[in-house]
Amino acid sequence: MRSIVSSYPGGAAALGLALLRCSVAIPLLADMLRTAAPLWQPVGIGLLIAGLLCGFRARLLAAICCLAALTDAASGDGAATAIQLLDAFALALLGPGAWSIDALLFGRKTIVVPGRSTGNDPGIPSDL
């Protein structure tokens, strides 16, 4: 069984996930610029867009975008809303990738245990 911990893939997969984050954020930006709303709503959507583009808490923000797409499904264009929902759902499942703030904060780390041998032979002390 695989671990639930994200691996933050790099290389071409990281580029694909960065583009997926953009494909979730850009329609939100277009909707925000198209509609007139109270001041708090564009500020909240702007923070959501910035977090998605930077990859900060991307899984949580993508899940919020899924909920927003579900609530918008009745009033919006069916095909465009379905694509936004699928993109956000895929991002929530896959994670942000290596090119994100989440990868910097929670990515792979090296833990050095003091007093342990760093050589290949466990019987030889490291201070000799």
CNS distance restraints for C-alpha pairs under 8 A (distance, minus, plus):
assign (resid   6 and name CA) (resid  95 and name CA) 7.15 0.50 0.50
assign (resid   7 and name CA) (resid  97 and name CA) 7.98 0.50 0.50
assign (resid   7 and name CA) (resid 107 and name CA) 7.22 0.50 0.50
assign (resid   7 and name CA) (resid 108 and name CA) 7.65 0.50 0.50
assign (resid   8 and name CA) (resid  14 and name CA) 7.69 0.50 0.50
assign (resid   8 and name CA) (resid  95 and name CA) 7.26 0.50 0.50
assign (resid   8 and name CA) (resid  96 and name CA) 6.97 0.50 0.50
assign (resid   8 and name CA) (resid  97 and name CA) 4.38 0.50 0.50
assign (resid   8 and name CA) (resid  98 and name CA) 4.73 0.50 0.50
assign (resid   8 and name CA) (resid 103 and name CA) 6.08 0.50 0.50
assign (resid   8 and name CA) (resid 107 and name CA) 6.71 0.50 0.50
assign (resid   9 and name CA) (resid  13 and name CA) 6.03 0.50 0.50
assign (resid   9 and name CA) (resid  14 and name CA) 5.74 0.50 0.50
assign (resid   9 and name CA) (resid  97 and name CA) 5.23 0.50 0.50
assign (resid   9 and name CA) (resid  98 and name CA) 5.43 0.50 0.50
assign (resid  10 and name CA) (resid  14 and name CA) 4.63 0.50 0.50
assign (resid  10 and name CA) (resid  15 and name CA) 7.74 0.50 0.50
assign (resid  10 and name CA) (resid  97 and name CA) 6.53 0.50 0.50
assign (resid  10 and name CA) (resid  98 and name CA) 4.98 0.50 0.50
assign (resid  10 and name CA) (resid  99 and name CA) 7.43 0.50 0.50
assign (resid  11 and name CA) (resid  15 and name CA) 6.62 0.50 0.50
assign (resid  12 and name CA) (resid  16 and name CA) 6.22 0.50 0.50
assign (resid  13 and name CA) (resid  17 and name CA) 6.17 0.50 0.50
assign (resid  13 and name CA) (resid  97 and name CA) 7.26 0.50 0.50
assign (resid  14 and name CA) (resid  18 and name CA) 6.10 0.50 0.50
assign (resid  14 and name CA) (resid  96 and name CA) 7.81 0.50 0.50
assign (resid  14 and name CA) (resid  97 and name CA) 4.80 0.50 0.50
assign (resid  14 and name CA) (resid  98 and name CA) 5.45 0.50 0.50
assign (resid  14 and name CA) (resid  99 and name CA) 6.08 0.50 0.50
assign (resid  15 and name CA) (resid  19 and name CA) 6.23 0.50 0.50
assign (resid  15 and name CA) (resid  97 and name CA) 7.96 0.50 0.50
assign (resid  15 and name CA) (resid  99 and name CA) 7.63 0.50 0.50
assign (resid  16 and name CA) (resid  20 and name CA) 6.16 0.50 0.50
assign (resid  17 and name CA) (resid  21 and name CA) 6.16 0.50 0.50
assign (resid  17 and name CA) (resid  91 and name CA) 7.47 0.50 0.50
assign (resid  17 and name CA) (resid  95 and name CA) 7.71 0.50 0.50
assign (resid  17 and name CA) (resid  96 and name CA) 6.00 0.50 0.50
assign (resid  17 and name CA) (resid  97 and name CA) 5.73 0.50 0.50
assign (resid  18 and name CA) (resid  22 and name CA) 6.36 0.50 0.50
assign (resid  18 and name CA) (resid  53 and name CA) 7.62 0.50 0.50
assign (resid  18 and name CA) (resid  96 and name CA) 6.96 0.50 0.50
assign (resid  18 and name CA) (resid  97 and name CA) 7.06 0.50 0.50
assign (resid  18 and name CA) (resid  99 and name CA) 6.95 0.50 0.50
assign (resid  19 and name CA) (resid  23 and name CA) 6.15 0.50 0.50
assign (resid  20 and name CA) (resid  24 and name CA) 6.36 0.50 0.50
assign (resid  20 and name CA) (resid  87 and name CA) 6.85 0.50 0.50
assign (resid  20 and name CA) (resid  91 and name CA) 6.78 0.50 0.50
assign (resid  21 and name CA) (resid  25 and name CA) 6.24 0.50 0.50
assign (resid  21 and name CA) (resid  52 and name CA) 5.86 0.50 0.50
assign (resid  21 and name CA) (resid  53 and name CA) 5.97 0.50 0.50
assign (resid  21 and name CA) (resid  55 and name CA) 7.54 0.50 0.50
assign (resid  21 and name CA) (resid  91 and name CA) 6.91 0.50 0.50
assign (resid  21 and name CA) (resid  96 and name CA) 7.28 0.50 0.50
assign (resid  22 and name CA) (resid  26 and name CA) 5.82 0.50 0.50
assign (resid  22 and name CA) (resid  52 and name CA) 7.46 0.50 0.50
assign (resid  22 and name CA) (resid  53 and name CA) 6.06 0.50 0.50
assign (resid  23 and name CA) (resid  27 and name CA) 7.04 0.50 0.50
assign (resid  23 and name CA) (resid  84 and name CA) 7.96 0.50 0.50
assign (resid  23 and name CA) (resid  87 and name CA) 7.13 0.50 0.50
assign (resid  24 and name CA) (resid  28 and name CA) 7.07 0.50 0.50
assign (resid  24 and name CA) (resid  52 and name CA) 7.75 0.50 0.50
assign (resid  24 and name CA) (resid  62 and name CA) 7.80 0.50 0.50
assign (resid  24 and name CA) (resid  65 and name CA) 7.87 0.50 0.50
assign (resid  24 and name CA) (resid  84 and name CA) 6.37 0.50 0.50
assign (resid  24 and name CA) (resid  87 and name CA) 6.13 0.50 0.50
assign (resid  24 and name CA) (resid  88 and name CA) 5.87 0.50 0.50
assign (resid  25 and name CA) (resid  29 and name CA) 6.36 0.50 0.50
assign (resid  25 and name CA) (resid  49 and name CA) 5.20 0.50 0.50
assign (resid  25 and name CA) (resid  52 and name CA) 6.30 0.50 0.50
assign (resid  25 and name CA) (resid  53 and name CA) 6.73 0.50 0.50
assign (resid  26 and name CA) (resid  30 and name CA) 6.24 0.50 0.50
assign (resid  26 and name CA) (resid  49 and name CA) 7.80 0.50 0.50
assign (resid  27 and name CA) (resid  31 and name CA) 6.11 0.50 0.50
assign (resid  27 and name CA) (resid  84 and name CA) 7.67 0.50 0.50
assign (resid  28 and name CA) (resid  32 and name CA) 6.07 0.50 0.50
assign (resid  28 and name CA) (resid  45 and name CA) 7.36 0.50 0.50
assign (resid  28 and name CA) (resid  49 and name CA) 7.08 0.50 0.50
assign (resid  29 and name CA) (resid  33 and name CA) 6.20 0.50 0.50
assign (resid  29 and name CA) (resid  45 and name CA) 7.80 0.50 0.50
assign (resid  29 and name CA) (resid  46 and name CA) 7.53 0.50 0.50
assign (resid  29 and name CA) (resid  49 and name CA) 7.06 0.50 0.50
assign (resid  30 and name CA) (resid  34 and name CA) 6.12 0.50 0.50
assign (resid  31 and name CA) (resid  35 and name CA) 6.27 0.50 0.50
assign (resid  32 and name CA) (resid  36 and name CA) 7.75 0.50 0.50
assign (resid  32 and name CA) (resid  42 and name CA) 6.28 0.50 0.50
assign (resid  32 and name CA) (resid  45 and name CA) 7.26 0.50 0.50
assign (resid  37 and name CA) (resid  41 and name CA) 6.33 0.50 0.50
assign (resid  37 and name CA) (resid  42 and name CA) 7.05 0.50 0.50
assign (resid  38 and name CA) (resid  42 and name CA) 7.40 0.50 0.50
assign (resid  39 and name CA) (resid  43 and name CA) 6.58 0.50 0.50
assign (resid  40 and name CA) (resid  44 and name CA) 6.15 0.50 0.50
assign (resid  41 and name CA) (resid  45 and name CA) 6.14 0.50 0.50
assign (resid  42 and name CA) (resid  46 and name CA) 5.78 0.50 0.50
assign (resid  43 and name CA) (resid  47 and name CA) 6.26 0.50 0.50
assign (resid  44 and name CA) (resid  48 and name CA) 6.22 0.50 0.50
assign (resid  45 and name CA) (resid  49 and name CA) 6.09 0.50 0.50
assign (resid  46 and name CA) (resid  50 and name CA) 6.12 0.50 0.50
assign (resid  47 and name CA) (resid  51 and name CA) 6.05 0.50 0.50
assign (resid  48 and name CA) (resid  52 and name CA) 6.21 0.50 0.50
assign (resid  48 and name CA) (resid  61 and name CA) 6.54 0.50 0.50
assign (resid  49 and name CA) (resid  53 and name CA) 6.14 0.50 0.50
assign (resid  50 and name CA) (resid  54 and name CA) 6.11 0.50 0.50
assign (resid  51 and name CA) (resid  55 and name CA) 5.75 0.50 0.50
assign (resid  51 and name CA) (resid  56 and name CA) 4.90 0.50 0.50
assign (resid  51 and name CA) (resid  57 and name CA) 6.95 0.50 0.50
assign (resid  51 and name CA) (resid  58 and name CA) 6.85 0.50 0.50
assign (resid  51 and name CA) (resid  61 and name CA) 7.36 0.50 0.50
assign (resid  52 and name CA) (resid  56 and name CA) 6.36 0.50 0.50
assign (resid  52 and name CA) (resid  57 and name CA) 7.70 0.50 0.50
assign (resid  52 and name CA) (resid  58 and name CA) 5.58 0.50 0.50
assign (resid  52 and name CA) (resid  61 and name CA) 6.68 0.50 0.50
assign (resid  52 and name CA) (resid  62 and name CA) 7.51 0.50 0.50
assign (resid  54 and name CA) (resid 100 and name CA) 5.76 0.50 0.50
assign (resid  54 and name CA) (resid 101 and name CA) 6.22 0.50 0.50
assign (resid  55 and name CA) (resid  96 and name CA) 5.58 0.50 0.50
assign (resid  55 and name CA) (resid  99 and name CA) 7.54 0.50 0.50
assign (resid  55 and name CA) (resid 100 and name CA) 4.37 0.50 0.50
assign (resid  55 and name CA) (resid 101 and name CA) 5.28 0.50 0.50
assign (resid  55 and name CA) (resid 102 and name CA) 6.06 0.50 0.50
assign (resid  56 and name CA) (resid 100 and name CA) 6.71 0.50 0.50
assign (resid  56 and name CA) (resid 101 and name CA) 5.14 0.50 0.50
assign (resid  56 and name CA) (resid 102 and name CA) 5.36 0.50 0.50
assign (resid  57 and name CA) (resid  61 and name CA) 6.23 0.50 0.50
assign (resid  57 and name CA) (resid 102 and name CA) 6.26 0.50 0.50
assign (resid  58 and name CA) (resid  62 and name CA) 5.85 0.50 0.50
assign (resid  58 and name CA) (resid  91 and name CA) 7.58 0.50 0.50
assign (resid  58 and name CA) (resid  92 and name CA) 7.09 0.50 0.50
assign (resid  58 and name CA) (resid  95 and name CA) 6.49 0.50 0.50
assign (resid  58 and name CA) (resid  96 and name CA) 5.72 0.50 0.50
assign (resid  58 and name CA) (resid 102 and name CA) 7.52 0.50 0.50
assign (resid  59 and name CA) (resid  63 and name CA) 6.22 0.50 0.50
assign (resid  59 and name CA) (resid  91 and name CA) 6.59 0.50 0.50
assign (resid  59 and name CA) (resid  92 and name CA) 4.31 0.50 0.50
assign (resid  59 and name CA) (resid  93 and name CA) 7.12 0.50 0.50
assign (resid  59 and name CA) (resid  94 and name CA) 7.97 0.50 0.50
assign (resid  59 and name CA) (resid  95 and name CA) 5.61 0.50 0.50
assign (resid  59 and name CA) (resid  96 and name CA) 7.14 0.50 0.50
assign (resid  60 and name CA) (resid  64 and name CA) 6.36 0.50 0.50
assign (resid  60 and name CA) (resid  92 and name CA) 6.95 0.50 0.50
assign (resid  61 and name CA) (resid  65 and name CA) 6.24 0.50 0.50
assign (resid  61 and name CA) (resid  92 and name CA) 7.88 0.50 0.50
assign (resid  62 and name CA) (resid  66 and name CA) 6.25 0.50 0.50
assign (resid  62 and name CA) (resid  88 and name CA) 5.02 0.50 0.50
assign (resid  62 and name CA) (resid  89 and name CA) 6.71 0.50 0.50
assign (resid  62 and name CA) (resid  91 and name CA) 6.12 0.50 0.50
assign (resid  62 and name CA) (resid  92 and name CA) 5.10 0.50 0.50
assign (resid  63 and name CA) (resid  67 and name CA) 6.46 0.50 0.50
assign (resid  63 and name CA) (resid  88 and name CA) 6.78 0.50 0.50
assign (resid  63 and name CA) (resid  89 and name CA) 6.74 0.50 0.50
assign (resid  63 and name CA) (resid  92 and name CA) 5.78 0.50 0.50
assign (resid  64 and name CA) (resid  68 and name CA) 6.25 0.50 0.50
assign (resid  65 and name CA) (resid  69 and name CA) 6.06 0.50 0.50
assign (resid  65 and name CA) (resid  85 and name CA) 7.46 0.50 0.50
assign (resid  65 and name CA) (resid  88 and name CA) 6.08 0.50 0.50
assign (resid  66 and name CA) (resid  70 and name CA) 6.20 0.50 0.50
assign (resid  66 and name CA) (resid  84 and name CA) 7.86 0.50 0.50
assign (resid  66 and name CA) (resid  85 and name CA) 5.34 0.50 0.50
assign (resid  66 and name CA) (resid  88 and name CA) 5.63 0.50 0.50
assign (resid  66 and name CA) (resid  89 and name CA) 6.19 0.50 0.50
assign (resid  67 and name CA) (resid  71 and name CA) 6.28 0.50 0.50
assign (resid  68 and name CA) (resid  72 and name CA) 6.09 0.50 0.50
assign (resid  69 and name CA) (resid  73 and name CA) 5.93 0.50 0.50
assign (resid  69 and name CA) (resid  81 and name CA) 6.10 0.50 0.50
assign (resid  69 and name CA) (resid  82 and name CA) 7.80 0.50 0.50
assign (resid  69 and name CA) (resid  84 and name CA) 6.70 0.50 0.50
assign (resid  69 and name CA) (resid  85 and name CA) 5.55 0.50 0.50
assign (resid  70 and name CA) (resid  74 and name CA) 7.91 0.50 0.50
assign (resid  70 and name CA) (resid  85 and name CA) 7.21 0.50 0.50
assign (resid  72 and name CA) (resid  76 and name CA) 5.82 0.50 0.50
assign (resid  72 and name CA) (resid  81 and name CA) 7.31 0.50 0.50
assign (resid  73 and name CA) (resid  77 and name CA) 7.30 0.50 0.50
assign (resid  73 and name CA) (resid  78 and name CA) 6.40 0.50 0.50
assign (resid  73 and name CA) (resid  81 and name CA) 5.93 0.50 0.50
assign (resid  73 and name CA) (resid  82 and name CA) 7.71 0.50 0.50
assign (resid  74 and name CA) (resid  78 and name CA) 7.89 0.50 0.50
assign (resid  76 and name CA) (resid  80 and name CA) 7.93 0.50 0.50
assign (resid  76 and name CA) (resid  81 and name CA) 6.66 0.50 0.50
assign (resid  77 and name CA) (resid  81 and name CA) 5.98 0.50 0.50
assign (resid  78 and name CA) (resid  82 and name CA) 6.07 0.50 0.50
assign (resid  79 and name CA) (resid  83 and name CA) 6.28 0.50 0.50
assign (resid  80 and name CA) (resid  84 and name CA) 6.22 0.50 0.50
assign (resid  81 and name CA) (resid  85 and name CA) 6.05 0.50 0.50
assign (resid  82 and name CA) (resid  86 and name CA) 6.12 0.50 0.50
assign (resid  83 and name CA) (resid  87 and name CA) 6.06 0.50 0.50
assign (resid  84 and name CA) (resid  88 and name CA) 6.11 0.50 0.50
assign (resid  85 and name CA) (resid  89 and name CA) 6.02 0.50 0.50
assign (resid  86 and name CA) (resid  90 and name CA) 6.03 0.50 0.50
assign (resid  87 and name CA) (resid  91 and name CA) 6.21 0.50 0.50
assign (resid  88 and name CA) (resid  92 and name CA) 6.12 0.50 0.50
assign (resid  89 and name CA) (resid  93 and name CA) 6.29 0.50 0.50
assign (resid  90 and name CA) (resid  94 and name CA) 6.01 0.50 0.50
assign (resid  91 and name CA) (resid  95 and name CA) 5.56 0.50 0.50
assign (resid  91 and name CA) (resid  96 and name CA) 6.93 0.50 0.50
assign (resid  96 and name CA) (resid 100 and name CA) 6.11 0.50 0.50
assign (resid  96 and name CA) (resid 102 and name CA) 7.16 0.50 0.50
assign (resid  96 and name CA) (resid 103 and name CA) 7.69 0.50 0.50
assign (resid  97 and name CA) (resid 103 and name CA) 6.84 0.50 0.50
assign (resid  98 and name CA) (resid 103 and name CA) 5.37 0.50 0.50
assign (resid  98 and name CA) (resid 104 and name CA) 7.91 0.50 0.50
assign (resid  98 and name CA) (resid 107 and name CA) 7.99 0.50 0.50
assign (resid  99 and name CA) (resid 103 and name CA) 6.88 0.50 0.50
assign (resid 100 and name CA) (resid 104 and name CA) 6.70 0.50 0.50
assign (resid 101 and name CA) (resid 105 and name CA) 6.17 0.50 0.50
assign (resid 102 and name CA) (resid 106 and name CA) 5.68 0.50 0.50
assign (resid 102 and name CA) (resid 107 and name CA) 7.08 0.50 0.50
assign (resid 103 and name CA) (resid 107 and name CA) 4.38 0.50 0.50
assign (resid 103 and name CA) (resid 108 and name CA) 7.84 0.50 0.50
assign (resid 116 and name CA) (resid 125 and name CA) 7.95 0.50 0.50
assign (resid 116 and name CA) (resid 126 and name CA) 7.40 0.50 0.50
assign (resid 117 and name CA) (resid 122 and name CA) 6.38 0.50 0.50
assign (resid 117 and name CA) (resid 124 and name CA) 7.31 0.50 0.50
assign (resid 117 and name CA) (resid 125 and name CA) 5.80 0.50 0.50
assign (resid 117 and name CA) (resid 126 and name CA) 4.92 0.50 0.50
assign (resid 118 and name CA) (resid 126 and name CA) 6.44 0.50 0.50
assign (resid 119 and name CA) (resid 124 and name CA) 7.71 0.50 0.50
assign (resid 119 and name CA) (resid 126 and name CA) 6.98 0.50 0.50
assign (resid 124 and name CA) (resid 128 and name CA) 7.87 0.50 0.50
